[in-house]
Amino acid sequence: MKKTLLAEFTAREGAQEEVACLIGEYALKVREEEGNLVFDVYTREAAPRAFWIFEVYRDEDAFTAHLNAPYGPPFNAALVPLIEEDASVLTFLNPLTTNA
């Protein structure tokens, strides 16, 4: 089963461009992961300091590999002082299934 999540965080006032650059570089690495299917970065139209990252991994093992990637900890260490939250807020998603 695919592992799907939404990561959210808000850049501190004046840090939006630095955060955008940092997440852009990180996205290039994540998209090269064998098990990554989607890593799309968005900002809210009405609040451009609010970043949303929609992520999809092939399965739980692929997500675990992503979490263990060597570039993850340096990215998070660089990101934390630039955002309002203590860390990215993660929301794990499940697909809606119907019996139609």
C-alpha distances in whole Angstrom, upper triangle without the diagonal:
4,7,9,13,17,19,23,26,30,32,35,38,39,36,34,35,35,31,30,32,30,26,27,28,25,22,24,23,19,19,20,17,16,12,13,12,15,17,20,23,25,28,29,32,34,33,33,32,29,26,23,20,17,14,11,9,7,5,7,10,11,11,13,15,16,17,19,21,25,25,23,26,29,27,26,30,31,29,30,34,34,31,33,30,30,26,23,22,18,17,13,12,10,10,13,13,17,18,21
4,6,10,13,16,20,23,27,29,32,35,36,33,31,32,31,28,27,28,26,23,23,24,21,19,20,20,16,15,17,15,13,10,10,9,11,13,16,19,21,24,25,28,30,30,29,29,26,23,19,16,13,10,7,6,5,4,7,10,9,9,12,14,13,15,18,19,22,22,20,23,26,24,24,27,28,26,27,31,30,28,30,27,27,24,21,20,16,14,11,10,9,9,13,14,17,20,22
4,7,11,13,16,20,23,26,29,32,33,30,28,29,28,25,24,26,24,20,21,22,19,17,19,18,14,15,17,14,14,10,10,10,10,12,14,17,19,22,23,26,28,27,27,26,23,20,17,14,11,8,6,5,7,5,6,9,8,7,10,12,11,12,15,16,20,20,18,20,23,21,20,24,25,23,24,28,27,25,26,23,23,20,17,16,12,11,8,8,8,10,14,15,19,22,24
4,7,10,13,17,20,23,26,29,30,27,25,26,26,22,22,24,22,18,20,21,18,16,18,18,14,14,17,15,15,12,10,10,9,10,12,14,16,18,20,23,25,24,23,23,20,17,13,11,8,6,4,6,9,9,10,13,11,9,12,14,13,14,17,18,21,20,18,20,23,20,19,23,24,21,22,26,25,23,24,21,22,18,15,14,10,9,6,5,7,9,12,15,18,21,23
4,6,10,13,17,19,23,26,27,24,22,24,23,20,19,21,20,16,18,20,17,15,18,18,14,15,18,16,17,14,12,12,10,10,11,12,14,16,17,20,22,21,20,20,16,14,10,8,6,5,7,9,12,12,12,15,13,10,13,15,13,13,17,17,20,19,16,19,21,18,17,21,21,19,19,23,22,19,20,18,18,15,12,10,7,5,4,5,9,11,14,17,20,24,25
4,6,10,13,16,20,22,24,21,19,21,21,17,17,19,18,14,16,18,16,14,17,18,15,15,19,18,19,17,14,14,11,10,10,10,11,12,13,17,18,17,17,16,13,10,7,6,5,6,9,12,15,15,15,18,16,13,16,17,15,15,18,19,21,19,16,18,20,17,16,19,20,17,17,20,19,16,17,15,16,13,9,8,6,5,6,7,11,13,16,19,22,26,27
4,7,11,13,16,19,21,18,16,18,18,14,14,17,15,12,14,16,14,13,16,17,14,15,19,18,20,18,15,15,13,10,10,9,10,12,13,17,18,16,15,14,11,8,6,5,7,8,11,13,17,17,16,19,17,13,16,17,14,13,17,17,19,17,14,16,17,14,12,16,16,13,13,17,15,13,14,12,13,10,6,6,5,6,9,11,14,17,19,23,26,30,31
4,7,10,13,16,18,15,14,16,16,12,13,16,15,12,15,17,15,14,18,19,16,18,21,21,23,21,18,19,16,13,12,10,10,10,10,14,15,12,12,11,7,6,5,6,9,11,15,17,21,21,20,22,20,17,19,21,17,16,20,20,21,19,16,17,18,15,13,16,16,12,12,15,13,10,11,9,11,9,5,5,7,8,11,13,17,19,21,25,28,32,33
4,7,10,13,15,12,11,14,14,10,12,15,13,11,14,17,15,15,19,19,18,20,23,22,25,24,21,21,18,15,14,11,11,10,11,14,15,11,11,8,6,5,7,9,12,14,18,20,24,24,23,25,23,20,21,22,19,18,21,21,21,19,16,16,17,14,12,14,13,10,10,12,10,7,7,6,9,7,5,6,9,12,15,17,21,23,25,29,32,35,36
4,6,9,11,10,8,12,12,9,11,14,13,12,15,18,17,17,20,22,20,22,25,25,28,27,24,24,21,18,16,13,11,9,10,13,13,9,9,5,4,6,9,12,15,17,21,23,27,28,27,28,26,23,25,26,22,21,24,23,24,21,18,19,19,15,14,15,14,10,10,11,9,5,6,7,10,10,9,10,13,15,18,20,24,26,28,31,34,38,39
4,6,8,6,5,9,9,7,9,12,11,11,14,16,16,17,20,21,20,22,25,26,29,28,25,26,22,19,17,13,13,10,12,14,14,10,9,5,6,8,11,13,17,19,23,25,29,30,29,30,28,25,26,27,23,22,24,24,23,20,18,18,17,14,13,14,12,9,9,9,6,4,6,9,11,11,11,13,16,18,21,23,27,29,31,35,38,41,42
4,6,5,7,10,10,9,12,14,14,14,17,19,19,20,23,24,24,26,28,29,32,31,28,29,26,22,21,17,16,14,15,17,16,12,11,7,9,11,15,17,21,23,26,29,32,33,32,33,31,28,29,29,26,25,27,26,26,23,21,20,19,16,15,15,13,10,10,8,6,5,5,9,12,13,13,15,18,21,24,26,30,32,34,38,41,44,45
4,6,7,10,11,11,13,15,16,17,19,21,21,22,25,26,26,28,31,32,35,34,31,32,28,25,23,19,17,14,15,16,15,11,11,8,11,13,17,19,23,25,29,31,35,36,35,36,34,31,32,33,29,28,30,29,29,25,24,23,22,19,18,18,16,14,14,12,9,9,9,13,15,16,17,18,22,24,27,29,33,35,36,40,43,47,47
4,6,8,8,10,12,13,14,16,17,19,20,21,24,25,26,27,30,31,35,34,31,32,28,25,23,19,18,15,16,17,17,13,12,9,13,14,18,20,24,26,30,32,36,37,36,37,34,32,33,33,29,28,30,29,28,25,24,23,21,19,19,18,15,14,14,12,9,10,12,15,17,18,18,21,24,26,29,31,35,36,38,42,45,48,49
4,6,5,6,9,10,11,12,14,16,16,18,20,22,22,24,26,27,31,31,27,28,25,22,20,16,16,14,15,17,17,14,11,8,11,12,16,17,21,23,27,29,32,33,33,33,31,28,29,29,26,25,27,25,24,21,20,20,18,15,15,15,12,10,11,10,6,8,10,13,15,15,15,18,21,24,26,28,32,34,36,40,43,46,47
4,6,5,6,9,10,10,12,14,15,16,18,20,21,22,25,26,29,29,25,26,23,19,17,13,12,10,12,14,14,11,8,6,9,9,13,15,18,21,24,27,30,32,31,32,29,27,29,28,25,24,27,25,25,21,20,20,18,15,16,16,13,11,13,12,8,9,11,14,16,16,15,17,20,22,25,26,30,31,33,37,40,44,44
4,5,5,6,9,10,10,12,14,15,17,19,20,21,23,25,29,29,25,26,23,19,17,14,13,12,14,15,16,14,10,9,12,11,15,16,19,21,25,27,31,32,32,33,30,27,29,28,25,25,27,25,24,20,20,21,18,15,16,17,14,12,15,14,10,12,15,17,19,18,17,20,22,24,27,28,32,33,35,39,41,45,45
4,5,5,6,9,10,11,12,14,16,17,18,20,22,24,27,27,24,26,23,19,18,14,15,14,17,18,19,16,13,11,13,12,16,16,20,21,25,26,30,31,31,31,28,26,27,26,23,23,24,22,21,17,17,17,15,12,13,14,10,9,12,11,8,10,14,16,17,16,16,19,21,24,26,28,32,33,36,39,42,46,46
4,5,5,6,8,10,10,12,14,16,16,18,20,21,25,25,21,23,20,16,15,11,12,11,14,16,18,14,11,9,10,9,12,13,16,18,21,23,27,28,27,28,25,23,24,24,20,20,22,20,19,16,15,15,14,10,11,12,9,7,10,10,7,8,12,13,15,13,12,15,17,20,22,24,28,30,32,35,39,42,43
4,5,5,6,9,10,10,12,15,15,16,19,20,24,24,20,21,18,14,12,9,10,9,13,14,16,14,10,9,10,9,11,12,15,17,20,22,26,27,27,28,25,23,25,24,20,21,23,20,20,17,16,17,16,12,13,15,12,10,13,14,11,11,15,16,18,16,14,17,18,21,23,24,27,28,31,34,37,41,41
4,6,5,6,9,10,11,13,14,16,18,20,23,24,20,21,19,15,14,11,13,13,16,18,20,18,14,13,14,12,14,14,17,18,21,23,26,28,28,28,25,23,25,24,20,21,22,19,19,15,15,17,14,11,14,15,11,11,14,15,12,13,17,18,20,18,16,19,21,23,25,26,30,31,34,37,40,43,44
4,5,5,6,9,10,11,12,14,16,18,21,22,19,20,18,14,14,11,13,14,17,20,21,19,15,14,14,12,14,13,16,17,20,21,24,26,25,25,22,21,22,21,17,17,19,16,16,12,12,13,11,8,10,11,8,8,11,12,10,12,16,16,17,15,14,17,18,21,23,25,28,30,33,36,39,42,43
4,5,5,6,9,10,10,12,14,15,19,19,16,17,14,11,10,8,10,11,15,18,20,17,14,13,13,9,11,9,12,13,16,18,21,23,23,23,20,18,20,19,15,15,17,15,15,12,11,13,12,8,10,12,10,8,12,14,11,12,15,16,16,14,12,15,15,18,20,21,24,26,29,32,35,39,39
4,5,5,7,9,10,11,13,15,18,19,16,16,14,10,10,8,11,12,16,18,21,18,15,14,15,12,12,11,13,14,17,18,21,24,24,24,21,19,21,20,16,18,19,17,17,13,13,16,14,11,13,16,13,12,16,17,15,15,19,19,20,17,15,18,18,21,22,23,26,27,30,33,36,39,40
4,5,5,7,9,10,12,14,17,18,16,17,15,12,12,11,14,16,20,22,24,22,19,17,18,15,15,13,16,15,18,19,22,24,24,23,20,19,20,19,15,17,18,14,14,10,12,14,12,9,13,14,12,12,16,17,15,17,20,21,21,18,17,20,20,22,23,25,28,29,32,35,38,41,42
4,5,5,6,9,10,11,15,16,13,15,13,10,11,10,14,16,19,22,24,22,19,18,17,14,14,11,14,13,15,16,19,20,20,20,17,15,17,15,12,13,14,11,11,8,8,11,10,7,10,12,11,11,14,16,15,16,19,19,19,16,14,17,17,19,20,22,25,26,29,32,36,39,40
4,5,5,6,9,10,14,14,11,12,10,7,8,8,12,14,18,20,23,21,18,17,17,13,12,9,11,10,13,13,16,19,19,19,16,15,17,15,12,14,15,13,14,11,11,14,14,10,13,16,14,13,17,19,17,17,20,20,20,17,15,17,16,18,19,20,22,23,27,29,33,36,36
4,6,5,7,9,13,14,11,13,11,9,10,11,15,17,21,23,26,24,21,21,20,16,16,13,14,13,15,15,17,20,21,20,17,16,18,16,13,15,16,13,14,11,12,16,15,12,15,18,16,16,19,22,20,20,24,24,24,20,18,21,20,22,22,23,25,26,29,31,35,38,38
4,5,5,7,11,12,10,13,12,10,12,13,17,20,23,25,28,26,23,22,22,18,17,14,15,13,14,14,16,18,19,18,14,14,15,13,10,13,13,10,10,8,10,13,13,11,14,16,15,16,19,21,20,21,24,23,23,20,18,21,19,21,21,23,25,26,29,32,35,38,39
4,5,5,9,9,7,10,9,7,10,12,15,18,22,24,27,25,23,22,20,17,15,12,12,10,11,10,13,15,15,15,11,11,13,11,7,10,12,9,11,9,9,13,13,11,13,16,16,16,18,21,20,20,23,22,22,18,16,18,16,18,18,19,21,22,26,28,32,34,35
4,5,8,9,6,7,7,6,9,11,15,18,22,24,27,26,23,23,21,18,16,12,12,10,10,10,12,15,16,16,12,12,15,13,10,13,15,12,14,13,13,17,17,15,17,20,19,18,21,24,23,23,26,25,25,21,18,20,18,20,19,19,21,21,25,27,30,33,34
4,6,9,7,9,10,10,13,15,19,22,25,28,31,29,26,26,25,21,20,16,16,13,13,12,13,16,17,16,12,13,15,12,10,14,14,11,13,12,13,17,17,16,18,21,21,20,23,26,25,25,28,27,27,23,21,23,21,23,21,22,24,24,28,29,33,35,36
4,6,5,9,10,10,14,16,20,23,26,29,32,30,28,27,25,21,20,16,15,12,11,9,10,13,14,12,8,10,11,9,7,11,11,9,12,12,12,16,17,16,17,20,21,20,23,26,25,25,28,27,26,22,20,22,20,21,19,20,22,22,26,28,31,34,35
4,6,8,11,12,16,19,22,26,29,31,34,33,30,30,28,24,22,18,17,14,12,9,9,11,13,11,8,10,12,9,9,13,13,12,15,15,15,19,20,19,21,24,24,24,26,30,29,29,31,30,29,25,23,24,21,22,20,21,21,22,26,27,30,32,33
4,6,9,11,15,18,21,24,27,30,32,31,29,29,27,23,20,16,15,11,9,6,5,7,9,8,5,7,10,8,8,12,13,12,15,16,15,19,21,19,20,23,24,23,25,29,28,27,30,28,27,23,21,22,19,19,17,17,18,18,22,23,27,29,30
4,6,7,11,14,17,21,23,26,29,28,26,25,23,19,17,13,11,8,6,5,6,9,11,11,7,8,11,10,8,11,13,12,15,15,14,18,19,17,18,22,22,21,23,26,25,25,27,25,25,21,19,19,17,17,15,16,17,17,21,22,26,29,30
4,7,10,13,16,20,22,25,28,27,25,25,23,19,17,13,10,8,5,5,6,10,12,13,10,10,14,13,12,15,17,16,19,18,17,21,22,20,21,25,25,23,25,29,27,26,28,27,27,23,20,20,18,17,15,15,15,15,19,20,23,26,27
4,6,10,13,16,19,21,24,23,21,22,19,16,13,10,7,5,5,7,9,12,14,15,12,12,15,15,12,15,18,16,19,18,17,20,21,18,19,23,23,21,23,26,24,23,25,24,25,21,18,18,16,15,14,14,15,15,18,20,24,27,27
4,7,10,14,16,19,22,20,18,18,16,13,10,7,6,5,7,9,12,14,16,16,13,12,15,15,11,14,16,15,17,15,14,17,18,15,16,20,19,17,19,22,21,19,22,21,22,18,15,16,14,14,14,14,17,17,20,23,26,29,30
4,7,10,13,15,18,17,15,16,14,10,8,6,5,7,9,12,15,17,19,20,17,15,19,18,15,17,20,18,20,18,16,20,20,16,17,21,20,17,20,22,20,19,21,20,22,18,15,16,14,15,15,15,17,18,20,23,26,30,30
4,7,10,13,16,14,12,12,11,7,6,4,7,9,12,15,18,20,21,22,19,17,20,20,16,18,21,19,21,18,16,19,19,15,16,19,17,15,17,19,17,15,18,18,19,16,13,14,14,15,16,16,19,20,22,26,29,32,32
4,7,9,12,11,9,10,8,6,5,6,8,11,15,18,21,23,24,25,22,20,23,23,20,21,24,22,24,21,19,21,21,18,18,21,19,16,18,20,17,15,17,17,20,17,14,15,15,15,17,17,20,20,22,26,28,32,32
4,6,9,7,5,7,5,4,6,9,11,14,18,21,25,26,26,28,25,23,26,26,22,23,26,25,26,23,21,23,22,18,18,21,19,16,17,19,15,14,15,16,19,17,14,15,16,16,19,19,22,23,25,28,31,34,34
4,5,5,5,7,6,7,8,11,13,16,20,23,26,28,28,30,28,25,28,29,25,25,29,28,29,26,24,25,25,22,21,23,22,18,19,21,17,15,15,16,20,18,15,15,16,16,19,19,22,23,24,28,30,33,33
4,6,6,9,9,10,11,14,16,19,22,26,29,31,31,34,31,28,31,32,28,29,32,31,32,29,27,29,28,25,24,27,25,21,22,23,20,18,18,20,23,22,19,19,20,20,23,22,25,25,26,30,31,35,35
4,6,9,9,11,13,16,18,22,25,28,32,33,33,36,33,31,33,34,30,31,34,33,34,31,29,30,30,26,25,27,25,22,23,23,20,18,17,19,23,22,20,19,21,21,24,24,27,27,27,31,33,37,36
4,6,6,9,11,15,17,21,24,27,31,32,32,34,32,29,31,32,28,28,31,30,31,28,26,27,26,23,22,24,22,18,19,19,16,14,14,15,19,19,17,17,19,19,22,23,26,27,28,32,34,38,38
4,5,7,10,13,16,19,23,26,30,31,31,33,30,28,30,30,27,27,30,28,29,26,24,25,24,21,20,22,20,16,18,18,14,13,14,16,19,18,16,17,19,20,23,23,27,27,29,32,35,39,38
4,6,10,13,16,19,23,26,29,30,30,32,29,26,28,29,25,25,27,26,27,23,21,22,21,18,17,19,17,13,14,14,11,9,10,12,16,15,13,15,17,19,22,23,27,28,30,33,36,40,40
4,7,10,13,16,20,23,27,27,27,29,27,24,26,27,23,23,26,25,26,23,20,21,21,18,16,19,17,13,14,15,12,9,10,11,14,13,11,12,14,15,18,19,23,24,26,30,32,36,36
4,7,10,13,17,19,23,24,24,26,23,20,23,23,20,19,23,22,23,20,17,19,19,15,14,17,15,12,13,15,12,10,11,12,14,12,10,11,12,13,16,17,21,22,24,28,31,34,35
4,6,10,13,16,20,21,21,23,21,18,20,21,18,18,21,21,22,20,17,19,20,16,15,18,17,14,15,17,15,13,14,13,16,13,9,10,10,11,13,14,17,18,21,24,27,31,31
4,6,10,13,16,18,18,20,17,14,17,18,14,15,18,17,19,17,15,17,18,14,14,17,17,14,15,18,16,14,16,15,17,13,10,10,9,10,12,13,16,17,20,23,26,30,30
4,7,10,14,15,16,18,15,13,16,17,14,15,19,18,21,19,16,19,20,17,17,20,20,17,19,22,20,18,19,18,19,16,12,12,10,10,10,10,13,14,16,20,23,26,27
4,7,10,12,12,14,12,10,13,14,11,12,16,15,18,17,14,17,19,16,16,20,20,18,19,23,21,19,21,19,20,16,13,13,10,10,10,10,12,13,17,19,23,26,27
4,7,9,10,12,10,8,12,13,11,13,16,16,19,18,16,20,21,19,19,23,23,21,23,26,25,23,25,23,23,19,16,16,13,12,10,10,11,11,15,17,21,24,25
4,5,7,9,6,6,9,10,9,11,14,14,17,17,15,19,21,19,19,23,24,22,23,27,26,25,27,24,24,20,18,18,14,14,12,12,12,13,17,19,22,25,26
4,7,8,6,8,11,11,11,14,15,16,19,20,18,22,24,22,22,26,27,25,27,31,30,29,30,28,28,24,21,21,18,17,14,14,13,14,17,18,22,24,25
4,5,5,6,9,10,11,13,14,16,19,20,18,21,24,23,22,26,27,26,27,31,30,29,30,28,27,23,21,20,17,16,13,13,12,13,17,18,21,23,25
4,5,5,6,9,10,11,12,14,18,19,17,19,22,21,21,24,26,24,25,29,29,27,29,26,25,21,19,19,15,15,12,13,13,15,18,19,23,25,28
4,5,5,6,9,10,11,12,16,18,16,18,21,21,21,24,26,25,26,29,30,29,30,27,26,23,21,21,18,18,15,16,16,18,22,23,26,28,31
4,5,5,6,9,10,11,14,15,14,17,20,19,19,22,24,23,24,28,28,27,29,26,25,21,19,20,17,17,15,16,16,18,22,23,26,29,31
4,5,5,6,9,10,14,14,12,15,18,16,16,20,21,20,21,25,25,23,25,23,22,18,16,16,13,14,12,13,15,17,20,22,26,28,30
4,5,5,6,9,12,14,12,14,17,16,16,19,21,20,21,25,25,24,26,23,22,18,17,17,15,16,14,16,17,20,23,25,29,31,33
4,5,5,6,10,12,11,13,16,16,16,19,20,20,22,25,25,25,27,25,23,20,18,19,17,18,17,19,20,22,26,27,31,33,35
4,5,5,9,9,8,11,13,13,13,16,17,17,18,22,22,21,24,22,20,17,15,17,14,16,15,17,19,21,24,26,30,33,35
4,6,9,9,7,9,12,12,11,14,16,15,16,20,21,20,22,19,18,14,13,15,13,15,14,17,19,22,25,27,31,34,36
4,6,9,7,9,12,12,12,15,17,17,18,21,22,22,25,22,20,17,16,18,17,19,18,21,23,25,29,31,34,37,39
4,6,6,8,10,11,12,14,15,16,18,21,21,22,24,23,21,18,17,19,18,20,19,22,24,26,30,32,35,38,40
4,6,7,8,9,11,12,14,15,17,20,21,21,24,23,21,18,18,21,20,23,22,25,27,29,33,35,39,42,43
4,6,6,6,9,10,11,12,15,17,17,19,22,21,19,16,16,19,19,22,22,24,27,29,32,35,39,42,43
4,6,5,6,9,10,10,12,15,16,16,19,17,16,13,12,15,15,18,18,21,24,26,30,32,36,39,41
4,5,5,6,9,10,11,13,15,16,18,17,14,12,13,16,16,19,20,23,26,29,32,35,39,42,43
4,6,5,6,9,10,12,13,15,18,17,15,13,14,18,18,22,23,26,29,31,35,37,41,44,46
4,5,5,6,9,11,11,12,16,15,14,11,11,15,16,19,20,23,26,29,32,35,38,42,43
4,5,5,6,9,10,10,13,12,10,8,9,12,13,17,19,22,25,28,31,34,37,41,42
4,6,6,8,10,11,14,13,11,9,11,15,17,20,22,25,29,31,34,37,41,44,46
4,6,7,7,10,13,13,12,11,12,16,18,21,23,26,30,32,35,38,42,45,46
4,6,5,7,10,10,10,8,9,13,15,18,21,23,27,29,32,35,39,42,43
4,5,6,8,8,6,6,8,12,14,18,20,24,27,30,32,36,39,43,44
4,6,8,9,8,9,12,15,18,21,24,27,31,33,36,39,42,46,47
4,7,9,10,10,11,14,17,21,23,26,30,32,34,38,41,45,46
4,6,8,8,9,11,14,17,21,23,27,29,31,35,38,42,43
4,7,8,9,11,15,17,21,23,27,30,31,35,38,42,43
4,5,7,8,12,14,18,21,24,27,29,33,36,39,41
4,7,9,12,15,18,21,25,28,30,34,37,40,42
4,6,9,13,15,19,22,25,28,31,34,38,39
4,6,10,12,15,19,22,24,28,31,35,36
4,7,10,13,17,20,22,25,28,32,33
4,6,10,13,16,19,22,25,29,30
4,6,10,13,15,18,22,25,27
4,7,10,13,16,19,23,25
4,7,9,12,16,19,21
4,6,9,13,16,18
4,6,10,13,15
4,7,10,12
4,7,9
4,5
4
